Amino acid sequence: MPLTRYSAEAFGVLTICLVGLLVLLGLVCIGYTLYLRSRVLKQGFILLSYFSGPWIIRITFILFTIWWGFGEIVRLNYIRRPGRVLNVLDFKWQENVCKFYIVSNLGFTEPCLFLTLMFLLRAPLQNIDTGILSRKWNGKTASCVLLFALPMFVLQLFLILIGPELREDRKELPLYFTRTARSMQNSNDIALCSYPLLNTILLGLFTTVLTAYLIWLGRRILKLVINKGLQKRVYTLIFSVSSLLPLRVLLLGLSVLSRPEHFLFEALAFSAFLVLLCCAGVCIVILGYCPVADCLALGNLNDLEARRRVILDDQNDTASLIANQTHLDESIGISPERNSDASTKRGSISFRTFIRDEPSSGPFVELSLFSPSRDENPSGSPPPVGWRMMSSPTHVHGP
């Protein structure tokens, strides 16, 4: 069914609005990440550096997502119609823009997104000293992402460049295997982007390999998580990525059944965009926002610890005054009965003594664990409860 003008504009406007929301979410998470990093450095929360360690890779993942979103806007037929941005270009340049979109999004941005996601999930399984806490971890991870994405980029570029030659040499090969754009029926000056089937198949192979690796990686993580909340996050992340990424490739492959100016093509293309948009949003929230929010909550525990120490100091001072008053009364020969009566008339002061070794019936959080002065512990005193959790490489604290 031919696409009406209002349907095309609806798909275009909705796509631009959703990309805008994704960019806004990404910028908020980048701001949160930078704020956490500055707070860790300024206030000396050494132990929280484990959570803020992959801050560069988190920001890189968000930037790749934003880049992908702008690429999806460039693909839209909405901005190619008369009076729109890309309509000032001739047919050849519009076709080149479509080729750039295929190489940029399908050949570089999406593989980098998938690879960055895998490295972020794999980070908690690495040794702490050589993993997240290592100063070189972010640089090595970024280099690995670019290195592993390079073959995919080269292959996608190769298919785009040899597409015209394949059409000439192999006449029996259908055009939708290599065609990146086709002209509009009512205007030969407008090039509408399409998805070459060969490029989609190549992306599907890459996605299949990474999805299998993700499932294997997720099983390892689920065996080591120490928190039900983290377990739910890992389940959500694995289910979203392992189901939505193959679904996107399937939708892109089915788009060759229709022309770009038909409703079926636009519906399939928009569905493929929406699928990856949801997947990217889930990954940003779970891998970008949630760890930072958890760290900021843990950092606030340091303020609670300082307040608790002030209260304990005040109570100790009060106890000392009471003890001194009791010794003074005994020295001047006041009887216990009169002392009791006097204290009853004055009003008694009661307080509870905090005992470290006393078992607690509820969950206990060692607030001083997040104090910047952890090196002030005497060498003979036992470490606080939960201290060894940071040095154990077998516990997963979060994705």
C-alpha positions in Angstrom: 0.0 0.0 0.0 1.5 3.4 -1.0 2.5 5.6 1.9 0.4 8.7 2.4 1.9 12.0 3.2 0.5 12.1 6.7 1.8 8.6 7.5 5.3 9.5 6.4 5.3 12.7 8.5 4.0 10.8 11.5 6.7 8.2 11.3 9.3 10.9 10.8 8.2 13.2 13.6 7.8 10.3 16.0 11.3 9.1 15.2 12.8 12.5 15.8 11.0 12.9 19.1 12.1 9.5 20.3 15.7 10.2 19.4 15.4 13.5 21.3 14.3 11.6 24.4 17.1 9.1 24.0 19.6 11.9 23.7 18.2 13.6 26.8 18.4 10.4 28.8 22.0 9.9 27.6 23.0 13.4 28.6 21.5 13.0 32.1 23.4 9.8 32.6 26.6 11.4 31.4 26.1 14.3 33.9 25.4 11.8 36.7 28.6 9.8 35.7 30.8 12.9 35.7 29.3 14.1 39.0 30.0 10.8 40.6 33.6 10.8 39.3 34.3 14.3 40.6 32.8 13.4 44.0 34.9 10.3 44.3 38.1 12.2 43.5 37.3 15.3 45.7 35.9 13.5 48.8 38.3 10.5 48.7 35.7 7.7 48.5 38.4 5.2 47.5 36.2 2.1 47.7 33.6 3.7 45.5 36.2 3.9 42.7 35.3 0.3 41.9 31.9 1.4 40.8 33.0 4.6 39.0 36.0 2.8 37.3 34.4 2.2 33.9 33.1 5.8 33.7 34.8 6.4 30.3 33.3 3.3 28.7 29.9 4.1 30.1 30.1 7.6 28.5 31.4 6.0 25.3 28.4 3.7 25.1 26.0 6.6 25.5 27.8 8.6 22.8 27.6 5.6 20.4 23.9 5.5 21.2 23.4 9.2 20.4 25.4 8.8 17.2 23.2 5.9 16.2 20.1 8.0 16.9 21.2 10.9 14.6 22.0 8.3 11.9 18.4 7.1 12.1 17.2 10.6 11.6 19.4 11.0 8.4 17.7 7.9 7.0 14.2 9.3 7.2 12.2 10.0 4.1 10.6 12.8 6.1 13.6 15.1 5.6 14.0 14.3 1.9 10.6 15.6 0.7 10.3 19.0 -1.0 11.1 21.9 1.3 13.1 19.7 3.8 16.7 19.6 4.8 18.1 17.0 2.4 15.9 18.0 -0.5 18.5 20.6 -1.6 20.8 17.7 -2.6 20.6 16.0 -5.9 19.8 12.3 -6.3 23.4 11.2 -6.4 24.3 13.0 -3.1 21.2 11.7 -1.4 22.1 8.2 -2.5 25.6 8.8 -1.0 24.0 9.8 2.3 22.1 6.5 2.3 25.4 4.6 1.8 27.0 6.6 4.6 24.1 5.6 6.8 24.5 1.9 6.1 28.3 2.0 6.7 27.9 4.3 9.8 25.1 2.6 11.6 25.1 -1.0 10.5 28.9 -1.2 9.9 30.2 0.8 12.9 27.9 2.3 15.4 25.8 -0.8 16.1 28.7 -3.2 16.3 30.5 -0.8 18.7 27.3 -0.6 20.8 27.1 -4.4 21.1 30.8 -4.8 21.8 30.9 -2.0 24.5 27.9 -3.7 26.1 29.8 -7.0 26.3 32.8 -5.4 27.8 30.8 -3.6 30.4 29.1 -6.9 31.4 32.4 -8.7 31.4 34.1 -6.2 33.6 32.8 -7.5 37.0 34.2 -10.9 36.2 37.7 -9.7 35.8 40.3 -9.5 38.5 39.9 -6.2 40.4 43.6 -5.2 40.3 43.9 -5.7 36.5 40.2 -4.9 35.7 38.0 -1.9 36.6 40.4 -0.5 39.2 43.3 -0.4 36.8 44.0 3.0 35.3 44.6 1.5 31.9 41.3 -0.5 31.8 39.2 2.2 30.0 41.9 2.8 27.4 42.4 -0.9 26.7 38.7 -1.5 26.5 38.1 1.3 24.1 41.0 0.0 21.9 39.5 -3.5 21.9 36.1 -2.2 21.0 37.4 -0.3 18.0 39.7 -3.2 17.0 36.9 -5.8 17.1 34.5 -3.5 15.3 37.0 -2.8 12.5 36.4 -6.0 10.5 32.6 -5.4 10.5 33.2 -1.9 9.3 35.5 -3.0 6.5 33.1 -5.7 5.3 30.1 -3.4 5.3 32.1 -0.8 3.4 33.3 -3.4 0.9 29.7 -4.6 0.2 28.6 -1.0 -0.4 31.5 -0.3 -2.8 31.2 -3.5 -4.8 27.4 -3.4 -4.9 27.2 -1.7 -8.4 29.7 -4.2 -9.8 27.8 -7.2 -8.4 24.6 -5.9 -10.1 26.4 -5.7 -13.4 28.3 -9.0 -13.2 25.4 -11.1 -11.8 22.2 -10.1 -13.6 20.3 -12.9 -11.8 21.0 -11.3 -8.4 17.9 -9.4 -7.2 18.5 -5.7 -6.7 17.5 -5.6 -3.1 20.6 -7.6 -2.2 22.9 -4.6 -2.9 20.6 -1.5 -3.4 21.0 1.2 -0.8 18.5 3.7 -2.3 15.8 3.9 -4.9 14.0 6.8 -6.5 10.6 8.1 -5.5 7.8 7.2 -8.0 6.6 10.8 -8.5 10.0 12.4 -8.4 13.3 11.1 -9.7 15.2 13.7 -7.7 14.5 12.1 -4.4 16.4 9.1 -3.2 14.8 6.9 -0.5 17.0 4.8 1.7 16.6 1.0 1.8 18.5 -1.8 3.6 20.6 -4.0 1.3 20.0 -7.7 2.2 23.7 -8.6 2.1 24.5 -5.9 4.6 21.6 -7.1 6.8 22.8 -10.7 6.6 26.3 -9.7 7.7 24.9 -7.7 10.6 22.7 -10.8 11.5 25.8 -13.0 11.7 27.6 -10.6 13.9 24.5 -10.2 16.2 24.1 -14.0 16.4 27.7 -14.5 17.7 27.4 -11.7 20.2 24.0 -12.9 21.4 25.4 -16.4 22.1 28.3 -14.9 24.0 26.0 -12.7 26.0 23.9 -15.7 27.1 27.1 -17.6 28.2 28.3 -14.4 29.9 25.0 -13.9 31.6 25.0 -17.4 33.1 28.3 -16.8 34.7 27.2 -13.5 36.1 24.0 -14.9 37.5 26.0 -17.5 39.4 28.0 -14.8 41.2 25.5 -12.1 42.0 25.0 -11.4 45.7 21.8 -9.3 45.5 18.3 -10.0 44.2 18.1 -6.5 42.8 21.2 -7.1 40.8 19.8 -10.4 39.7 16.7 -8.8 38.3 18.8 -6.2 36.5 20.9 -8.9 34.9 17.9 -10.9 33.8 16.3 -7.8 32.3 19.4 -6.9 30.4 20.1 -10.4 29.1 16.4 -10.8 28.0 16.3 -7.4 26.3 19.5 -7.7 24.4 19.2 -11.4 23.4 15.6 -10.9 22.1 15.5 -7.4 20.7 18.8 -7.5 18.7 17.8 -10.6 16.6 14.3 -9.1 16.2 15.8 -5.9 14.7 17.8 -7.9 12.2 14.7 -9.9 11.3 12.7 -6.7 10.7 15.4 -5.2 8.6 15.5 -8.3 6.5 11.8 -8.3 5.9 11.9 -4.7 4.7 13.1 -5.9 1.3 9.6 -7.2 0.6 8.3 -3.7 0.0 9.4 -0.4 -1.5 10.7 2.5 0.8 7.6 4.7 -0.1 5.1 2.0 0.9 3.5 1.8 4.3 4.8 -1.8 5.0 8.4 -0.7 4.5 8.1 2.3 6.8 6.3 0.2 9.4 9.1 -2.4 9.4 11.8 0.2 9.4 10.2 2.1 12.3 9.7 -1.1 14.2 13.3 -2.1 13.8 14.3 1.4 15.0 12.0 1.2 18.0 13.3 -2.2 19.0 16.9 -1.1 19.1 15.8 2.2 20.8 14.2 0.2 23.6 17.2 -2.0 23.9 19.6 1.0 24.1 17.4 2.7 26.6 17.3 -0.3 28.9 21.1 -0.7 28.6 21.7 3.0 29.4 19.5 2.8 32.5 20.9 -0.5 33.8 24.6 0.1 33.0 24.7 3.9 33.1 22.2 5.3 35.6 21.6 2.5 38.1 25.3 2.0 39.1 25.8 5.7 39.5 22.6 6.1 41.6 23.8 3.2 43.8 27.2 4.8 44.3 25.7 8.1 45.2 23.5 6.4 47.7 26.5 4.6 49.2 28.4 7.9 49.3 25.6 9.5 51.4 26.2 6.7 54.0 29.4 8.5 54.8 27.5 11.6 55.9 25.2 9.3 58.0 28.3 7.8 59.6 29.7 11.2 60.5 26.4 12.2 62.1 26.3 8.9 64.0 29.8 9.6 65.4 28.8 13.1 66.5 25.7 11.6 68.4 27.9 8.9 70.0 30.4 11.5 71.1 27.6 13.6 72.7 26.3 10.6 74.5 29.7 9.7 75.7 30.2 13.2 77.0 26.9 13.0 78.8 27.8 9.6 80.3 31.1 11.1 81.6 29.3 14.0 83.2 26.9 11.6 84.9 29.7 9.4 86.1 31.7 12.4 87.5 28.6 13.7 89.3 28.1 10.2 90.9 31.7 10.1 92.1 31.3 13.6 93.5 28.1 12.7 95.4 29.8 9.6 96.8 32.8 11.6 98.0 30.7 14.1 100.0 28.8 11.2 101.7 25.4 11.3 100.0 23.5 8.1 100.5 22.2 6.0 97.6 18.6 6.6 98.6 19.0 10.3 98.6 20.9 10.2 95.4 18.2 8.1 93.8 15.5 10.6 95.1 17.5 13.5 93.8 17.9 12.0 90.4 14.2 11.2 90.3 13.4 14.8 91.0 15.9 16.1 88.4 14.7 13.7 85.8 16.9 10.7 84.6 18.9 10.6 81.3 18.9 7.3 79.6 21.0 6.2 76.6 21.8 3.0 74.8 25.4 1.7 74.4 26.4 0.6 70.9 28.3 -2.7 71.0 30.1 -3.7 67.8 30.3 -7.4 68.6 26.6 -7.7 69.5 24.8 -9.7 66.7 22.0 -7.8 65.1 18.6 -9.2 64.1 18.3 -7.1 61.0 20.6 -6.5 58.1 23.8 -4.6 59.2 25.6 -2.1 57.0 29.1 -1.1 57.9 28.9 2.6 57.2 32.6 3.3 57.9 33.4 1.0 54.9 32.8 4.0 52.7 34.7 6.5 54.8 37.7 8.1 53.1 39.9 7.5 56.2 40.0 3.7 56.0 43.8 3.6 56.3 43.5 5.0 59.9 42.5 1.6 61.2 45.0 0.3 63.8 47.0 -2.7 62.5 45.9 -4.8 65.4 42.1 -4.2 65.1 40.0 -6.5 63.0 38.6 -5.1 59.7 35.0 -4.0 59.6 32.3 -6.3 58.5 32.1 -6.5 54.7 35.6 -5.1 54.1 36.8 -8.1 52.2 34.0 -7.9 49.6 36.0 -5.3 47.6 39.1 -7.4 47.4 37.4 -10.6 46.4 37.4 -11.0 42.6 34.7 -13.6 42.7 31.8 -11.3 43.8 29.8 -9.3 41.3 28.8 -5.9 42.6 26.8 -4.9 39.6 27.0 -4.7 35.9 
